[in-house]
């Protein structure tokens, strides 16, 4: 039984629905918050009156648990760079994506930020387009959602990864004041390829800092 082919607009709707769920809002809210700074004595002479404590362990000097420090450090790591696996040439850009399905064989799962890096590579090498309701134009250029789908079909990430990468794009658009879907943003008059790449770069950074 064949798997139904997902279109850019279907991906767009799925990503927006995922972004609006309570579980996803718990992921995206508060990830960039830091521990508040400790209050310092403001009254002269107060510091001399404070009791001096000698922590029994170096962990007592920390304001957050060690496990949280480690988790925060891991989230701060940059997204995994795409492996040296060049995209198919210009002919591959205009061929139906189903002909590239063999490239998925044996490929590991990746994080959404890494999937976005591959989508960026596709937009850079194959081009960006803003034709409504089209995965690609006659030259093989993709829209933003089309690049996410193509990255998946080339073997970079599962369908779930595509949805989560799209949800991170929606989160970034919301932070920039765009209340609509990714497709209308991509097709907005005056939109450029540089805008599309800048959006993906900002989304990659946001997802990476959240550990995704």
Order of alpha helices (4+ residues) and beta strands (2+ residues): alpha-alpha-alpha-alpha-alpha-alpha-alpha-alpha-alpha-alpha
